[in-house]
């Protein structure tokens, strides 16, 4: 609707896009799908539970993919009987605007599966890059420490949130400041991604600062809850 209001797309294009969607709350409706992409909560137990159930519903030749931003894909693949047809498709927020998709290859993902996932990404108008199945993949391996450092600078009282964001935007040509980006991505998403990455590598740069834990506990998760480092309730 926002794109229609801005004149970026026509109402006809919007209606056509909505017409291609079939909402459902039943996993049985996935039985004839060729590709199934999971994008639920960043909780490995819930993801594995979901894929194990889908494995018994979907046709054997169907490809499974996870949109996880930080978890090891092989951990989900091994709960199914199709690990060679299982990979990662990590899209970036906001998905309609961001061109990148990370195609994640595990130790057992077949080359054929990767080729199909790459082709699928291109068909969506995305630019795929091949990422290894290591926590954080490529982008978040670099981005998460940057966001965590920004939160540390703010927590330490070294600068205001406005000055931190302005500094990175005007000094480093970033399109958005790190604290505003944290609010956009979700404080909880980055917090849990940091914990996952720290658990994998035990490097302090991946350890979330205490302020993020307290914000998550308080429900200040960013734009999606109306309050994060900035207040969006107005």
N, CA and C of each residue as an Amber inpcrd file, in Angstrom:
protein
   702
   0.8300000  -1.2070000   0.0000000   0.0000000   0.0000000   0.0000000
   0.8620000   1.2550000   0.0000000   1.9640000   1.2250000   0.7640000
   2.8580000   2.3860000   0.7840000   3.4880000   2.6160000  -0.5850000
   3.8650000   1.5380000  -1.2740000   4.4660000   1.6780000  -2.5960000
   3.4640000   2.2320000  -3.5970000   2.2040000   1.8460000  -3.4640000
   1.1520000   2.3960000  -4.3370000   0.9800000   3.8750000  -4.0610000
   0.9440000   4.2470000  -2.7900000   0.7670000   5.6530000  -2.4170000
   1.9120000   6.5230000  -2.9140000   3.1240000   5.9380000  -2.9690000
   4.2830000   6.6870000  -3.4400000   4.3790000   6.7060000  -4.9700000
   3.5560000   5.8890000  -5.6160000   3.6210000   5.8100000  -7.0670000
   4.7080000   4.8890000  -7.5730000   5.3170000   4.1030000  -6.6680000
   6.3770000   3.1860000  -7.0720000   5.8260000   2.0240000  -7.8820000
   4.6700000   1.5150000  -7.4890000   3.9830000   0.4660000  -8.2380000
   2.5370000   0.8850000  -8.4400000   1.8630000   0.2420000  -9.3800000
   0.4560000   0.5600000  -9.6480000  -0.4530000  -0.2660000  -8.7520000
  -1.6950000   0.1600000  -8.6310000  -2.6630000  -0.6110000  -7.8510000
  -2.8690000  -1.9850000  -8.4740000  -2.8070000  -2.0470000  -9.8090000
  -2.9660000  -3.3400000 -10.4930000  -1.8420000  -4.3000000 -10.1290000
  -0.6080000  -3.7770000 -10.0570000   0.5220000  -4.6180000  -9.6660000
   0.3690000  -5.1020000  -8.2240000  -0.1050000  -4.2040000  -7.3570000
  -0.3190000  -4.5810000  -5.9590000  -1.3830000  -5.6570000  -5.8460000
  -2.4740000  -5.4950000  -6.5760000  -3.5520000  -6.4890000  -6.5450000
  -3.0640000  -7.8340000  -7.0840000  -2.2340000  -7.7730000  -8.1420000
  -1.7090000  -9.0130000  -8.7120000  -0.8010000  -9.7340000  -7.7210000
   0.0140000  -8.9590000  -6.9900000   0.9150000  -9.5590000  -5.9930000
   0.1090000 -10.2260000  -4.8790000  -0.8880000  -9.5290000  -4.3970000
  -1.7370000 -10.1070000  -3.3430000  -2.4610000 -11.3460000  -3.8450000
  -2.8170000 -11.3380000  -5.1310000  -3.5080000 -12.4840000  -5.7110000
  -2.6530000 -13.7270000  -5.7970000  -1.3280000 -13.5500000  -5.7150000
  -0.4220000 -14.6990000  -5.7700000  -0.1740000 -15.3060000  -4.3940000
  -0.7420000 -14.7080000  -3.3740000  -0.5650000 -15.2090000  -2.0060000
  -1.7420000 -16.0810000  -1.6010000  -1.4440000 -17.1880000  -0.9350000
  -2.4910000 -18.0630000  -0.3990000  -2.2150000 -18.2840000   1.0810000
  -2.8430000 -17.5110000   1.9450000  -2.6050000 -17.6910000   3.3830000
  -3.1540000 -19.0320000   3.8670000  -2.4960000 -19.5900000   4.8740000
  -2.9650000 -20.8360000   5.4690000  -2.4050000 -20.9600000   6.8790000
  -3.0750000 -21.7040000   7.7000000  -2.5520000 -22.0460000   9.0280000
  -2.3540000 -23.5560000   9.1520000  -2.4310000 -24.2600000   8.0210000
  -2.2810000 -25.7120000   8.0140000  -1.0340000 -26.1160000   7.2610000
  -0.1460000 -26.8530000   7.9050000   1.0710000 -27.3210000   7.2380000
   0.7480000 -28.2990000   6.1060000  -0.4140000 -28.9340000   6.1590000
  -0.7940000 -29.8760000   5.1080000  -0.8810000 -29.2000000   3.7470000
  -1.1020000 -27.8960000   3.7290000  -1.2140000 -27.1720000   2.4680000
   0.1230000 -27.0150000   1.7580000   1.2120000 -27.4110000   2.4130000
   2.5400000 -27.3200000   1.7950000   2.9160000 -28.5870000   1.0280000
   2.0140000 -29.5400000   0.9600000   2.3810000 -30.8650000   0.4400000
   2.8230000 -30.8550000  -1.0180000   2.3440000 -29.9110000  -1.8170000
   2.6990000 -29.8770000  -3.2350000   3.7150000 -28.7890000  -3.5850000
   4.2660000 -28.1290000  -2.6020000   5.2180000 -27.0400000  -2.8640000
   6.5620000 -27.5970000  -3.3490000   7.2050000 -26.8260000  -4.2240000
   8.5340000 -27.2080000  -4.7210000   9.6430000 -26.6820000  -3.8210000
   9.4300000 -25.4820000  -3.2520000  10.3860000 -24.8760000  -2.3260000
   9.6180000 -24.3700000  -1.1150000  10.0900000 -24.7020000   0.0740000
   9.4760000 -24.2320000   1.3180000  10.5290000 -23.4420000   2.0960000
  10.2350000 -22.1760000   2.3780000  11.1680000 -21.3100000   3.0990000
  10.5920000 -21.0140000   4.4830000  11.3550000 -21.3550000   5.4930000
  10.9400000 -21.1010000   6.8870000  11.4370000 -19.7480000   7.3450000
  10.5600000 -18.9910000   8.0020000  10.9510000 -17.6740000   8.5290000
  10.2980000 -17.4350000   9.8810000  10.3360000 -18.4460000  10.7610000
   9.7200000 -18.3090000  12.0760000  10.7410000 -17.7400000  13.0680000
  10.4030000 -17.7540000  14.3280000  11.2380000 -17.2010000  15.4000000
  12.6230000 -17.8440000  15.3940000  13.6430000 -17.0500000  15.7810000
  15.0200000 -17.5440000  15.8180000  15.2330000 -18.4210000  17.0490000
  14.6450000 -19.6050000  16.9970000  14.7560000 -20.5870000  18.0720000
  14.9960000 -21.9440000  17.4150000  16.1540000 -22.5290000  17.6500000
  16.5430000 -23.7320000  16.9180000  15.6130000 -24.9020000  17.2080000
  15.1140000 -25.0110000  18.4480000  14.2100000 -26.1210000  18.7660000
  12.9180000 -26.0100000  17.9680000  12.3770000 -24.7880000  17.8750000
  11.1350000 -24.5950000  17.1240000  11.3480000 -24.8330000  15.6300000
  12.4910000 -24.3940000  15.1110000  12.7770000 -24.5950000  13.6880000
  12.8960000 -26.0840000  13.3690000  13.6230000 -26.8200000  14.1970000
  13.7940000 -28.2530000  13.9720000  12.4590000 -28.9880000  14.0640000
  11.6520000 -28.5950000  15.0190000  10.3260000 -29.1980000  15.1730000
   9.4900000 -28.9810000  13.9230000   9.5250000 -27.7730000  13.3910000
   8.7560000 -27.4440000  12.1970000   9.2260000 -28.2490000  10.9910000
  10.5410000 -28.2990000  10.7720000  11.0670000 -28.9970000   9.6060000
  10.8320000 -30.5060000   9.6970000  10.9030000 -31.0540000  10.8930000
  10.6360000 -32.4840000  11.0530000   9.2040000 -32.8030000  10.6540000
   8.2870000 -31.9230000  10.9990000   6.8820000 -32.1260000  10.6390000
   6.6700000 -31.9300000   9.1410000   7.2760000 -30.8950000   8.5850000
   7.1420000 -30.6390000   7.1470000   7.7370000 -31.7840000   6.3250000
   8.7720000 -32.4130000   6.8420000   9.4470000 -33.4880000   6.1160000
   8.5010000 -34.6540000   5.8390000   7.5570000 -34.8640000   6.7410000
   6.5930000 -35.9410000   6.5620000   5.3970000 -35.5420000   5.7230000
   5.3090000 -34.2500000   5.3810000   4.1690000 -33.7320000   4.6210000
   4.5430000 -33.4480000   3.1780000   5.6860000 -32.8240000   2.9680000
   6.0830000 -32.3710000   1.6280000   6.6090000 -33.5260000   0.7830000
   6.4830000 -33.3690000  -0.5390000   6.9740000 -34.4040000  -1.4560000
   8.4930000 -34.5220000  -1.3250000   9.0370000 -35.7170000  -1.5650000
  10.4710000 -35.9580000  -1.3290000  11.3890000 -35.0380000  -2.1210000
  10.9700000 -34.6140000  -3.3110000  11.8320000 -33.7780000  -4.1440000
  11.7850000 -32.3000000  -3.7750000  10.9140000 -31.9150000  -2.8540000
  10.8130000 -30.5090000  -2.4430000  12.0950000 -30.0620000  -1.7480000
  12.4590000 -28.8090000  -1.9690000  13.6450000 -28.2250000  -1.3420000
  13.2140000 -27.4240000  -0.1260000  13.9240000 -27.5980000   0.9770000
  13.6980000 -26.8300000   2.1930000  14.7900000 -25.7660000   2.3250000
  14.4010000 -24.5990000   2.8190000  15.3660000 -23.5310000   3.0730000
  14.9730000 -22.7790000   4.3270000  15.9520000 -22.3390000   5.0730000
  15.7100000 -21.5200000   6.2600000  16.1550000 -20.0900000   6.0010000
  15.3770000 -19.1440000   6.5080000  15.7100000 -17.7240000   6.4120000
  16.4750000 -17.2530000   7.6490000  16.9780000 -18.1930000   8.4420000
  17.7130000 -17.8070000   9.6490000  18.8380000 -16.8330000   9.3230000
  19.0660000 -15.9080000  10.2460000  20.1160000 -14.9160000  10.0480000
  21.4140000 -15.2930000  10.7420000  21.3650000 -16.3130000  11.6030000
  22.5690000 -16.5870000  12.3920000  22.7750000 -18.0540000  12.7480000
  21.7510000 -18.8820000  12.6210000  21.8700000 -20.2600000  13.0880000
  22.4940000 -21.1720000  12.0390000  23.1030000 -22.2480000  12.4960000
  23.7330000 -23.2060000  11.6020000  22.6580000 -24.0270000  10.9040000
  22.6640000 -23.9880000   9.5820000  21.6070000 -24.6210000   8.8000000
  21.6580000 -26.1420000   8.9080000  22.8400000 -26.7280000   9.0040000
  22.9590000 -28.1820000   9.0640000  22.2280000 -28.7470000  10.2740000
  22.1290000 -27.9520000  11.3460000  21.4420000 -28.4200000  12.5510000
  19.9650000 -28.6680000  12.2790000  19.3920000 -27.9010000  11.3450000
  17.9910000 -28.1120000  10.9560000  17.8860000 -29.2080000   9.9070000
  18.8510000 -29.2490000   8.9990000  18.7870000 -30.1990000   7.8860000
  18.7950000 -31.6430000   8.3640000  19.5370000 -31.9240000   9.4250000
  19.7100000 -33.3180000   9.8420000  18.4690000 -33.9000000  10.5180000
  17.4750000 -33.0820000  10.8380000  16.2380000 -33.6310000  11.4070000
  15.3060000 -34.0910000  10.2960000  15.6920000 -33.8880000   9.0430000
  14.8810000 -34.3170000   7.9090000  15.5600000 -35.4770000   7.1850000
  14.8440000 -36.0590000   6.2330000  15.3940000 -37.1310000   5.4140000
  15.9030000 -36.5920000   4.0800000  16.0490000 -35.2540000   3.9920000
  16.4910000 -34.6300000   2.7350000  17.6020000 -33.6100000   2.9740000
  18.6120000 -33.9140000   3.7660000  19.6440000 -32.9060000   4.0640000
  20.3620000 -32.3810000   2.8200000  20.4440000 -33.2170000   1.7760000
  21.1000000 -32.7530000   0.5490000  20.2270000 -31.7620000  -0.2210000
  18.9410000 -31.7110000   0.1060000  18.0100000 -30.7770000  -0.5310000
  17.5910000 -29.7030000   0.4740000  18.5180000 -29.3140000   1.3050000
  18.2550000 -28.3470000   2.3750000  19.3690000 -27.3000000   2.3680000
  18.9970000 -26.0260000   2.3120000  19.9890000 -24.9550000   2.3370000
  19.4420000 -23.7400000   3.0600000  20.1650000 -22.6720000   2.9740000
  19.7180000 -21.4120000   3.5790000  19.3730000 -20.3990000   2.5070000
  18.3340000 -19.6070000   2.7520000  17.9870000 -18.4530000   1.9150000
  17.7570000 -17.2960000   2.8610000  18.8130000 -16.5330000   3.1070000
  18.7250000 -15.4410000   4.0770000  18.4530000 -14.1320000   3.3620000
  17.1980000 -13.6710000   3.4640000  16.8060000 -12.3810000   2.8980000
  17.0840000 -11.2820000   3.9100000  17.0900000 -10.0310000   3.4410000
  17.4540000  -8.9070000   4.2970000  16.2910000  -7.9210000   4.4150000
  16.1820000  -7.3240000   5.5760000  15.0720000  -6.4450000   5.9210000
  15.3530000  -4.9990000   5.5000000  14.3850000  -4.3280000   4.8360000
  13.0650000  -4.8070000   4.3890000  13.1880000  -5.5910000   3.0850000
  12.6410000  -6.7920000   3.0790000  12.8340000  -7.7310000   1.9760000
  12.3860000  -7.1710000   0.6160000  11.2530000  -6.4460000   0.5180000
  10.8640000  -5.9420000  -0.8050000  11.8670000  -4.9590000  -1.4080000
  12.6790000  -4.3200000  -0.5640000  13.5920000  -3.2830000  -1.0410000
  15.0350000  -3.7660000  -1.1740000  15.4450000  -4.7030000  -0.3410000
  16.8430000  -5.1310000  -0.3110000  17.1080000  -6.1900000  -1.3870000
  18.1730000  -5.9780000  -2.1590000  18.4440000  -6.8250000  -3.3230000
  19.1780000  -8.1230000  -2.9860000  19.7840000  -8.1790000  -1.8030000
  20.6660000  -9.3050000  -1.4980000  19.9170000 -10.4970000  -0.9240000
  20.3770000 -11.6980000  -1.2710000  19.9760000 -12.9160000  -0.5670000
  21.2100000 -13.7930000  -0.4330000  21.4770000 -14.2520000   0.7850000
  22.5800000 -15.1800000   1.0220000  22.0740000 -16.6100000   0.8010000
  22.7100000 -17.3230000  -0.1280000  22.3940000 -18.7350000  -0.3550000
  23.4120000 -19.5530000   0.4260000  22.9310000 -20.3070000   1.4040000
  23.8220000 -20.9770000   2.3550000  23.9510000 -22.4590000   2.0110000
  25.1830000 -22.8980000   1.8290000  25.4810000 -24.2960000   1.4980000
  26.0700000 -24.9990000   2.7120000  25.3960000 -26.0660000   3.1460000
  25.9270000 -26.8650000   4.2440000  26.9310000 -27.8730000   3.7060000
  27.4930000 -28.6740000   4.5890000  28.4510000 -29.6970000   4.1860000
  27.8320000 -30.7460000   3.2660000  26.4860000 -30.8730000   3.3280000
  25.8440000 -31.9410000   2.5530000  24.8620000 -31.4170000   1.5100000
  24.6610000 -30.1030000   1.4330000  23.7660000 -29.5680000   0.4130000
  24.3310000 -29.8690000  -0.9680000  23.4830000 -30.4130000  -1.8440000
  23.9580000 -30.7730000  -3.1800000  24.1630000 -29.5330000  -4.0410000
  25.0430000 -29.6640000  -5.0210000  25.2780000 -28.5620000  -5.9600000
  24.0070000 -28.2360000  -6.7350000  23.2130000 -29.2630000  -7.0380000
  21.9550000 -29.0510000  -7.7520000  21.0090000 -28.1760000  -6.9290000
  20.9310000 -28.4500000  -5.6250000  20.0620000 -27.6590000  -4.7490000
  20.5110000 -26.2080000  -4.7090000  21.8190000 -25.9800000  -4.5830000
  22.3430000 -24.6200000  -4.5530000  22.0310000 -23.9000000  -5.8560000
  22.1770000 -24.5920000  -6.9810000  21.8880000 -23.9830000  -8.2860000
  20.4210000 -23.5750000  -8.3800000  19.5350000 -24.4160000  -7.8560000
  18.1040000 -24.1040000  -7.8810000  17.7960000 -22.9180000  -6.9720000
  18.3930000 -22.8960000  -5.7920000  18.1410000 -21.7970000  -4.8610000
  18.6650000 -20.4770000  -5.4240000  19.8040000 -20.5170000  -6.0660000
  20.3440000 -19.2970000  -6.6910000  19.4200000 -18.8200000  -7.8070000
  18.9770000 -19.7360000  -8.6430000  18.0820000 -19.3890000  -9.7450000
  16.7690000 -18.8370000  -9.2070000  16.2760000 -19.4260000  -8.1250000
  15.0510000 -18.9550000  -7.4940000  15.2250000 -17.5320000  -6.9830000
  16.3660000 -17.2640000  -6.3410000  16.6390000 -15.9170000  -5.8440000
  16.6560000 -14.8930000  -6.9730000  17.3040000 -15.2500000  -8.0890000
  17.3460000 -14.3480000  -9.2430000  15.9390000 -14.0980000  -9.7750000
  15.0960000 -15.1350000  -9.7620000  13.7320000 -14.9840000 -10.2700000
  12.9170000 -14.0050000  -9.4350000  13.3340000 -13.7830000  -8.1980000
  12.6630000 -12.8180000  -7.3210000  13.2360000 -11.4180000  -7.4630000
  14.2120000 -11.2710000  -8.3520000  14.8420000  -9.9670000  -8.5320000
  15.9650000  -9.7100000  -7.5490000  16.4510000 -10.7660000  -6.8900000
  17.5190000 -10.6210000  -5.9070000  18.8850000 -10.9330000  -6.5280000
  19.9280000 -10.5010000  -5.8200000  21.2940000 -10.8590000  -6.1870000
  21.8120000 -11.8640000  -5.1650000  21.9830000 -13.1390000  -5.5480000
  22.4330000 -14.1440000  -4.5790000  23.9490000 -14.1100000  -4.4040000
  24.3880000 -14.3410000  -3.1800000  25.7980000 -14.6080000  -2.9130000
  25.8780000 -15.9230000  -2.1480000  26.9180000 -16.6940000  -2.4030000
  27.0730000 -17.9960000  -1.7670000  27.7770000 -17.8310000  -0.4270000
  27.1330000 -18.3030000   0.6320000  27.6760000 -18.1580000   1.9820000
  27.9400000 -19.5300000   2.5890000  28.9900000 -19.6530000   3.3900000
  29.2530000 -20.9160000   4.0770000  28.2830000 -21.0900000   5.2410000
  28.0830000 -22.3230000   5.6440000  27.1760000 -22.6090000   6.7570000
  27.9130000 -22.4310000   8.0820000  28.2360000 -21.1890000   8.3610000
  28.8720000 -20.8490000   9.6300000  28.0640000 -19.7320000  10.2660000
  27.9380000 -19.7320000  11.5690000  27.0730000 -18.8070000  12.2790000
  27.2950000 -17.3650000  11.8320000  26.2130000 -16.7080000  11.4180000
  26.2870000 -15.3330000  10.9480000  26.5150000 -15.2050000   9.4540000
  26.9160000 -16.3290000   8.8180000  27.1760000 -16.3460000   7.3690000
  28.1910000 -15.2530000   7.0030000  27.8880000 -14.3970000   6.0180000
  28.8400000 -13.3560000   5.6200000  28.4590000 -12.0130000   6.2190000
  27.2520000 -11.5650000   5.9240000  26.8570000 -10.1990000   6.2840000
  26.7870000 -10.0080000   7.7830000  26.0980000 -10.8930000   8.4910000
  25.9460000 -10.7000000   9.9340000  27.2300000 -10.9710000  10.6970000
  28.1370000 -11.7330000  10.0960000  29.4560000 -11.9340000  10.7190000
  30.1770000 -10.5840000  10.8130000  29.8970000  -9.6870000   9.8520000
  30.5020000  -8.3620000   9.8460000  29.6010000  -7.3140000  10.4980000
  28.2890000  -7.4380000  10.2880000  27.3520000  -6.3990000  10.7400000
  27.0810000  -6.4390000  12.2410000  26.8840000  -7.6400000  12.7900000
  26.4910000  -7.7460000  14.2010000  27.5100000  -7.0980000  15.1390000
  28.8380000  -7.3410000  14.9820000  29.7820000  -6.6570000  15.8720000
  29.7030000  -5.1310000  15.7610000  29.4640000  -4.6250000  14.5680000
  29.3140000  -3.1740000  14.3570000  28.1160000  -2.6350000  15.1480000
  26.9800000  -3.3220000  15.0670000  25.7870000  -2.8870000  15.7920000
  25.9910000  -2.9900000  17.3030000  26.6280000  -4.0690000  17.7380000
  26.8730000  -4.2470000  19.1760000  27.8240000  -3.1770000  19.7020000
  28.8340000  -2.8180000  18.9080000  29.7670000  -1.7610000  19.3160000
  29.0560000  -0.4150000  19.4410000  28.1060000  -0.1470000  18.5400000
  27.3410000   1.1040000  18.6280000  26.5420000   1.1490000  19.9230000
  25.9450000   0.0130000  20.2830000  25.1880000  -0.0500000  21.5390000
  26.1170000   0.1380000  22.7390000  27.3470000  -0.3900000  22.6530000
  28.3120000  -0.2240000  23.7430000  28.7250000   1.2410000  23.8960000
  28.9400000   1.9120000  22.7620000  29.3100000   3.3260000  22.8060000
  28.2080000   4.1380000  23.4690000  26.9600000   3.8410000  23.1240000
  25.8280000   4.5520000  23.7250000  25.6880000   4.2080000  25.2050000
  25.7960000   2.9170000  25.5320000  25.6640000   2.4740000  26.9150000
  26.7640000   3.0870000  27.7920000  27.9480000   3.2600000  27.2290000
  29.0590000   3.8250000  27.9890000  29.0030000   5.3270000  28.1340000
  27.9910000   5.9650000  27.5570000  27.8340000   7.4030000  27.6720000
  28.8310000   8.2080000  26.8690000  29.4370000   7.5880000  25.8590000
  30.4460000   8.2830000  25.0600000  29.8230000   9.2660000  24.0690000
  28.5740000   9.0210000  23.6990000  27.8990000   9.9140000  22.7510000
  26.4020000   9.6730000  22.8290000  25.6250000  10.6550000  22.3810000
  24.1740000  10.4880000  22.3320000  23.8190000   9.5690000  21.1750000
  22.6260000   9.0230000  21.2250000  22.2040000   8.1310000  20.1360000
  22.1270000   8.8940000  18.8160000  21.6810000  10.1500000  18.8840000
  21.5860000  10.9550000  17.6670000  22.9660000  11.1990000  17.0550000
  23.9480000  11.4980000  17.9130000  25.2930000  11.7700000  17.4060000
  25.9640000  10.5120000  16.8650000  25.6930000   9.3740000  17.4980000
  26.2370000   8.1090000  16.9840000  25.7080000   7.8480000  15.5820000
  24.4030000   7.9880000  15.4120000  23.7960000   7.7030000  14.1080000
  24.2180000   8.7330000  13.0590000  24.2130000  10.0080000  13.4440000
  24.6420000  11.0480000  12.5100000  26.1080000  10.8660000  12.1110000
  26.9300000  10.4840000  13.0820000  28.3430000  10.2940000  12.8190000
  28.5940000   9.2340000  11.7620000  27.8740000   8.0980000  11.8660000
  28.0770000   7.0210000  10.9040000  27.4410000   7.3310000   9.5550000
  26.3440000   8.0740000   9.5740000  25.6870000   8.4260000   8.3120000
  26.4970000   9.4720000   7.5420000  26.9130000  10.5190000   8.2290000
  27.6040000  11.6090000   7.5490000  29.1040000  11.3720000   7.4320000
  29.6610000  10.6040000   8.3570000  31.1070000  10.3580000   8.3320000
  31.5030000   9.1350000   7.5380000  30.6020000   8.1660000   7.4380000
  30.9300000   6.9160000   6.7370000  29.9480000   6.5930000   5.6110000
  29.0720000   7.5380000   5.3090000  28.1000000   7.3830000   4.2110000
  27.1710000   6.1950000   4.3980000  26.8730000   5.8620000   5.6470000
  25.8920000   4.8110000   5.9100000  24.4930000   5.3550000   5.6240000
  23.6050000   4.5740000   4.9990000  22.2500000   5.0670000   4.7320000
  21.4140000   5.2270000   5.9880000  21.8010000   4.5380000   7.0590000
  21.0730000   4.5930000   8.3260000  22.0670000   4.4090000   9.4550000
  21.8520000   5.1080000  10.5530000  22.7360000   4.9500000  11.7000000
  22.5590000   3.5910000  12.3540000  23.5640000   3.1080000  13.1140000
  23.5070000   1.7620000  13.6860000  22.4050000   1.5630000  14.7140000
  22.1000000   2.5920000  15.5160000  21.0540000   2.4280000  16.5230000
  19.6760000   2.4350000  15.8690000  19.4920000   3.2670000  14.8530000
  18.2380000   3.2390000  14.0940000  18.0970000   1.9120000  13.3610000
  19.2100000   1.3700000  12.8890000  19.1800000   0.0750000  12.2120000
  18.8450000  -1.0420000  13.1950000  19.3700000  -0.9610000  14.3970000
  18.9980000  -1.9230000  15.4330000  17.4900000  -1.9120000  15.6630000
  16.9090000  -0.7210000  15.7070000  15.4630000  -0.6110000  15.8810000
  14.7070000  -1.2130000  14.7050000  15.2330000  -1.0370000  13.5100000
  14.5650000  -1.5510000  12.3170000  14.6370000  -3.0740000  12.2530000
  15.8180000  -3.6150000  12.4800000  16.0050000  -5.0680000  12.4220000
  15.2910000  -5.7520000  13.5830000  15.3160000  -5.1150000  14.7520000
  14.7310000  -5.6980000  15.9610000  15.8090000  -5.9340000  16.9940000
  15.6700000  -5.2950000  18.1530000  16.6690000  -5.4420000  19.2230000
  16.8240000  -6.9090000  19.5950000  15.7080000  -7.6250000  19.6870000
  15.7630000  -9.0410000  20.0610000  16.4730000  -9.8790000  19.0010000
  16.2320000  -9.5620000  17.7220000  16.8690000 -10.3270000  16.6470000
  18.3880000 -10.2080000  16.7210000  18.8780000  -8.9800000  16.9040000
  20.3230000  -8.7690000  16.9700000  20.8930000  -9.3550000  18.2620000
  20.1500000  -9.2190000  19.3630000  20.5950000  -9.7590000  20.6470000
  20.8050000 -11.2760000  20.5520000  19.8100000 -11.9810000  20.0040000
  19.9200000 -13.4360000  19.9110000  20.9410000 -13.8620000  18.8680000
  21.0740000 -13.0720000  17.8020000  22.1110000 -13.3660000  16.8090000
  23.4950000 -13.2420000  17.4360000  23.6620000 -12.2170000  18.2810000
  24.9320000 -12.0420000  18.9750000  25.2290000 -13.2080000  19.9050000
  24.2180000 -13.6390000  20.6530000  24.4060000 -14.7660000  21.5630000
  24.7940000 -16.0250000  20.8010000  24.1000000 -16.2840000  19.6790000
  24.3980000 -17.4620000  18.8700000  25.8280000 -17.4220000  18.3480000
  26.2300000 -16.2580000  17.8590000  27.5650000 -16.1370000  17.2740000
  28.6390000 -16.2380000  18.3470000  28.3850000 -15.6420000  19.5140000
  29.3420000 -15.7440000  20.6210000  29.4820000 -17.1930000  21.0730000
  28.3630000 -17.9140000  21.1210000  28.3860000 -19.3160000  21.5190000
  29.2390000 -20.1490000  20.5540000  29.1940000 -19.7690000  19.2810000
  29.9480000 -20.5130000  18.2620000  31.4410000 -20.2120000  18.3110000
  31.7940000 -18.9170000  18.4310000  33.1910000 -18.5210000  18.2670000
  33.8810000 -18.0970000  19.5680000  33.1080000 -17.7920000  20.6010000
  33.6650000 -17.3610000  21.8850000  34.5580000 -16.1360000  21.7400000
  34.1880000 -15.2250000  20.8530000  34.9080000 -13.9690000  20.6890000
  34.0730000 -12.8510000  21.3080000  34.7090000 -12.0100000  22.1420000
  33.9580000 -11.0060000  22.9010000  33.2420000  -9.9940000  22.0120000
  33.7200000  -9.8060000  20.7770000  33.0710000  -8.8190000  19.9100000
  31.6590000  -9.2400000  19.5370000  31.3410000 -10.5220000  19.7080000
  29.9960000 -11.0020000  19.4040000  29.0830000 -11.0090000  20.6330000
  29.6070000 -10.7370000  21.8170000  28.8050000 -10.7910000  23.0390000
  27.9520000  -9.5300000  23.1650000  26.6140000  -9.6560000  23.2420000
  25.7580000  -8.4760000  23.3330000  26.0020000  -7.7170000  24.6370000
  26.0140000  -6.3780000  24.5910000  26.1680000  -5.5910000  25.8140000
  24.9110000  -5.6810000  26.6760000  25.0370000  -5.4520000  27.9830000
  23.8940000  -5.5970000  28.8950000  22.6710000  -4.7710000  28.5050000
  22.8680000  -3.6040000  27.8930000  21.7240000  -2.7570000  27.5580000
  20.7480000  -3.4770000  26.6330000  21.2540000  -4.3070000  25.7270000
  20.3550000  -5.0210000  24.8200000  19.5190000  -6.0550000  25.5580000
  20.1280000  -6.7520000  26.5090000  19.3800000  -7.7210000  27.3110000
  18.2560000  -7.0360000  28.0650000  18.5380000  -5.8790000  28.6400000
  17.5190000  -5.1730000  29.4120000  16.4070000  -4.6300000  28.5130000
  16.7510000  -4.1930000  27.3250000  15.7410000  -3.7120000  26.3890000
  14.8320000  -4.8570000  25.9370000  15.4190000  -6.0310000  25.7020000
  14.6180000  -7.1940000  25.3200000  13.6630000  -7.5690000  26.4550000
  14.1720000  -7.5920000  27.6860000  13.3220000  -7.9280000  28.8320000
  12.1940000  -6.9160000  29.0180000  12.4750000  -5.6570000  28.7010000
  11.4710000  -4.6090000  28.8490000  10.4830000  -4.5630000  27.6910000
  10.7530000  -5.3380000  26.6450000   9.8830000  -5.3230000  25.4820000
  10.1320000  -4.1540000  24.5520000  11.2820000  -3.4820000  24.7220000
  11.6550000  -2.3780000  23.8360000  12.4690000  -2.9560000  22.6780000
  11.7550000  -3.4660000  21.6840000  12.3860000  -4.2310000  20.6190000
  12.5960000  -3.4330000  19.3440000  12.2400000  -2.1420000  19.3680000
  12.4220000  -1.3170000  18.1820000  11.1030000  -0.9580000  17.5260000
  11.1360000  -0.7930000  16.2290000   9.9580000  -0.3350000  15.4890000
   8.7420000  -1.2360000  15.6990000   8.9660000  -2.5410000  15.7690000
   7.8320000  -3.4700000  15.8280000   7.0430000  -3.3650000  17.1250000
   7.6540000  -2.8290000  18.1770000   6.9190000  -2.6220000  19.4270000
   6.6790000  -1.1420000  19.7170000   7.1670000  -0.2680000  18.8440000
   6.9410000   1.1680000  19.0130000   8.0140000   1.8800000  19.8010000
   8.9130000   1.1280000  20.4340000   9.9650000   1.7710000  21.2320000
  11.2090000   0.9080000  21.2240000  12.3380000   1.5650000  20.9680000
  13.6340000   0.9080000  21.0380000  14.6280000   1.9470000  21.5090000
  15.6600000   2.1900000  20.7420000  16.5370000   3.3230000  21.0610000
  15.7950000   4.6400000  20.7880000  14.8390000   4.5830000  19.8530000
  13.9970000   5.7450000  19.5470000  12.5450000   5.3810000  19.8220000
  11.7150000   6.4250000  19.9690000  10.2970000   6.2290000  20.2570000
   9.5000000   6.4230000  18.9600000   8.7740000   5.3730000  18.5690000
   7.9970000   5.3990000  17.3110000   6.4970000   5.4580000  17.5710000
   6.0990000   5.6330000  18.8260000   4.6690000   5.5520000  19.1540000
   3.8770000   6.7500000  18.6410000   4.5740000   7.8160000  18.2490000
   3.8790000   8.9660000  17.6750000   3.5490000   8.7400000  16.1930000
